[in-house]
Amino acid sequence: MTAVARSVLVLLLVVLTTCGTPAEPSASGDGVLDCYEGQVHRGADIRVSGSTETEVVEDALAEWVEEGAEIVERSGDESWAAVENGRDVAIAYPEVEGDGAWVVHDVQVCGEPDTGPAPTDGSLDCVNEASWIMQASFDPEIPGDPNPGDAALKMLQAYQDGHGGEIVFIDDNTASLLIDDREQVVATAIEVPAGGWAVSTVSGCEGYDL
């Protein structure tokens, strides 16, 4: 890892999700999905809008209500759960926009993890939706590596040392750490003010940090 890489990367966001277990479900309507063993959180790709919070929640969770679920509000984190047979099977997160309209564009459900080979395209292939990202700011007096490939390679070697896998280049500026034919860490390099190249962004799947 270069001096630039060591000194300029700052953590911006870490997102981790967990599911309840089938043997000991969490409390109904507590805003925590009660997934079966091995399942992970998934986005349901449901986006609705309306004039009231209740309207958009009922619309977003309609398919579970039709199957007999009850809608329960959790005021603590402003989420609503579809509860079926004592289990939270879907969670909706309504928001109010600047014009006063209510929207739901995030409904979380349980699903099977993604496994198996995936296209090597510079996008993370996480088994669930839990991932992290680091972005860099640069000292204007510290030069980078001679080329973007060297910068990305040096950054990913630290992750390879910890997790194994193979480093592959997506293009001149981006490289990925492949483990079981899935991209678990992706690094992108840019030109820095003092000249040369350094990694500007590193993203990865849950469990593949340093």
C-alpha positions in Angstrom: 0.0 0.0 0.0 1.5 3.4 -0.9 2.1 6.3 1.5 -0.7 8.1 -0.3 -3.1 5.2 0.2 -2.2 4.9 3.8 -2.6 8.6 4.6 -5.6 9.7 2.6 -8.3 7.0 2.8 -11.1 7.9 5.2 -14.1 5.8 6.1 -17.4 7.3 4.9 -20.0 4.6 5.2 -20.4 1.1 6.7 -23.7 -0.7 6.2 -24.3 -4.1 7.9 -27.6 -6.0 8.0 -28.6 -9.0 10.1 -31.6 -11.3 10.2 -33.4 -13.0 13.0 -33.2 -16.8 13.3 -36.2 -19.1 12.7 -35.8 -20.8 16.1 -36.0 -17.6 18.1 -37.9 -14.9 16.1 -37.6 -11.4 17.2 -40.7 -9.5 18.5 -43.4 -8.9 15.9 -43.3 -5.4 14.4 -39.9 -4.6 15.9 -38.5 -3.5 12.5 -36.1 -6.5 12.2 -36.7 -9.0 9.5 -37.2 -12.6 10.7 -35.3 -14.5 8.0 -34.9 -18.2 7.9 -31.4 -19.8 8.3 -29.1 -18.7 5.5 -31.4 -16.0 4.1 -30.2 -12.4 3.7 -31.9 -9.0 3.4 -33.0 -8.1 -0.2 -34.6 -5.0 -1.7 -38.0 -5.8 -3.1 -37.8 -3.1 -5.8 -41.0 -1.6 -4.8 -41.5 2.2 -5.2 -44.8 3.9 -4.6 -46.0 7.5 -3.9 -49.1 9.0 -2.4 -50.6 11.8 -0.4 -50.4 10.2 3.1 -47.9 8.0 4.9 -50.6 5.3 5.6 -51.5 5.2 1.9 -48.0 4.6 0.6 -47.3 2.0 3.3 -50.4 0.1 2.5 -49.6 0.2 -1.2 -46.0 -0.9 -0.7 -47.0 -3.8 1.6 -50.1 -4.8 -0.3 -48.9 -8.2 -1.5 -48.2 -9.3 2.0 -51.5 -8.0 3.4 -53.2 -10.0 0.7 -51.5 -13.1 2.1 -52.8 -12.4 5.6 -50.1 -10.1 7.0 -50.8 -7.3 9.4 -49.2 -3.9 9.1 -47.5 -2.7 12.3 -45.9 0.8 12.7 -42.5 1.1 14.5 -42.2 4.8 15.5 -38.6 4.4 16.7 -37.1 4.3 13.3 -40.1 5.4 11.2 -40.5 2.0 9.6 -43.6 -0.2 9.1 -43.6 -4.0 9.1 -45.7 -6.6 7.5 -46.2 -9.2 10.2 -47.3 -12.7 9.2 -47.6 -15.6 11.7 -45.6 -13.6 14.3 -42.7 -12.8 11.8 -41.7 -9.5 10.2 -41.6 -10.6 6.5 -41.3 -7.1 4.9 -40.2 -3.7 6.2 -41.2 -0.4 4.5 -39.5 2.9 5.0 -41.8 5.8 4.1 -40.4 9.3 3.5 -42.0 12.7 2.9 -40.5 14.7 0.0 -40.1 18.4 -0.4 -43.4 18.9 -2.1 -45.2 17.1 0.7 -45.8 13.8 -1.1 -45.1 10.6 0.6 -42.9 7.9 -1.0 -41.7 4.4 -0.3 -38.6 3.4 -2.3 -37.1 1.0 0.2 -38.9 -2.3 1.1 -36.7 -4.9 2.6 -37.5 -8.6 2.5 -35.8 -11.9 3.2 -34.2 -13.8 0.3 -31.7 -16.4 -0.7 -28.1 -15.2 -1.0 -26.5 -14.7 -4.4 -23.9 -17.3 -5.0 -22.0 -18.8 -8.0 -19.9 -17.0 -10.6 -20.8 -13.5 -11.6 -19.7 -11.2 -14.5 -16.5 -9.4 -13.8 -17.6 -5.8 -14.5 -16.3 -3.7 -11.6 -19.5 -4.1 -9.6 -19.6 -5.8 -6.2 -21.1 -9.3 -6.1 -22.1 -9.5 -2.4 -24.3 -12.3 -1.2 -26.5 -9.8 0.5 -27.0 -6.0 0.5 -24.4 -5.4 3.2 -21.3 -3.5 1.9 -18.9 -0.8 2.8 -17.1 2.0 1.0 -14.1 4.2 1.6 -13.3 7.4 -0.2 -10.0 9.4 -0.2 -9.0 13.0 0.1 -5.5 13.8 -1.1 -2.6 15.8 0.3 -1.7 18.2 -2.6 2.0 17.8 -1.8 2.2 14.0 -1.9 2.6 12.4 -5.3 1.0 9.1 -6.3 2.1 6.0 -8.1 3.4 6.2 -11.7 0.1 4.7 -13.2 -3.4 3.8 -12.0 -2.8 0.1 -12.3 0.1 0.2 -9.7 -2.1 2.2 -7.3 -5.1 -0.1 -7.5 -2.9 -3.2 -7.3 -1.1 -2.1 -4.2 -4.4 -1.3 -2.5 -6.0 -4.6 -3.3 -2.9 -6.6 -2.3 -3.7 -5.8 1.4 -7.2 -7.3 1.0 -5.8 -10.3 -1.0 -3.3 -11.0 1.9 -6.2 -11.2 4.3 -8.8 -13.0 2.2 -7.0 -14.7 -0.7 -8.5 -14.6 -4.2 -7.3 -13.1 -7.5 -6.8 -9.5 -8.5 -8.1 -8.6 -12.0 -8.2 -5.4 -13.9 -11.6 -4.1 -15.2 -10.0 -1.2 -17.1 -6.9 1.0 -16.7 -8.2 2.6 -13.5 -10.3 -0.1 -11.8 -9.3 -3.5 -10.3 -11.3 -6.1 -8.4 -10.5 -8.8 -5.9 -12.2 -12.0 -7.1 -13.0 -14.7 -4.7 -14.9 -17.8 -6.0 -15.4 -15.8 -9.3 -17.2 -13.0 -7.5 -16.0 -9.4 -7.0 -15.7 -8.8 -3.2 -13.5 -5.7 -3.2 -13.2 -3.0 -5.9 -10.6 -0.2 -6.1 -10.6 2.8 -8.5 -7.6 5.1 -9.0 -7.5 8.7 -10.2 -4.8 11.3 -10.8 -3.8 13.2 -7.7 -3.0 17.0 -7.5 0.8 16.4 -6.8 1.1 14.2 -9.9 0.7 10.4 -10.3 -2.1 8.2 -9.3 -3.8 7.0 -6.1 -6.9 5.0 -5.2 -9.9 7.3 -4.7 -12.5 4.7 -3.8 -12.5 1.2 -2.3 -15.7 -0.7 -1.8 -16.3 -4.2 -0.6 -18.8 -6.7 0.6 -19.5 -7.5 4.3 -16.7 -9.7 5.7 -14.1 -8.5 3.2 -12.7 -5.5 5.0 -9.2 -5.3 6.6 
